[in-house]
Structures are given as C-alpha cells and as structure tokens.
Amino acid sequence: MHFTATLAYDKALLRKAAFAFWRRSVGITFPLVLLCFSAYLALRAMTARRDWPWGR
C-alpha cells in the first residue's frame, strides 16, 4: 500500500522551532558576551580616553 502524509505548519510553530534551535545552538553565553562587550565599548567611548581601540 502507498500512503501520503501532508504536514501543515503555521508561522507560530516555525518561529518557536527556529528560536529553540537558535537557543540550543548559540546558548545564553553569546548574547551575554555581546551585551557586556557593547557596554564596555560604550563606556570607553563616553570616558573620552584615547587608548588602543581609537588610536592616539
């Protein structure tokens, strides 16, 4: 016998699956490091110090 199955996905289910995959593959570490590094760069830019990242 030959059977045919049709699967229907809605956008909400695909969005949840993509987010779950991203969360498992990237984890919490990458966004946390990105946030901390961005805050560090913003702080360095606001203090007007001219060290290595901006030249002398």
WORA-V411012 format. One line per field, one symbol per residue. ss: DSSP state (a for helix, b for strand, c for the rest). phi: phi as a letter, one per 20 degrees, with the letter a starting at -180 (. if undefined). burial: I if it has 24 or more other ideal C-beta (glycine too) atoms within 12 Angstrom, else O. Layout:
# WORA-V411012
ss = ???
phi = ???
burial = ???
This chain:
# WORA-V411012
ss = ccccccccccaaaaaaaaaaaaaaaaaaaaaaaaaaaaaaaaaaaacccccaaacc
phi = .ddcddddddffffffffffffffeenefffffffffffffffffffmedegfdnd
burial = OOOOOOOOOOOOOOOOOOOOOOOOOOOOOOOOOOOOOOOOOOOOOOOOOOOOOOOO
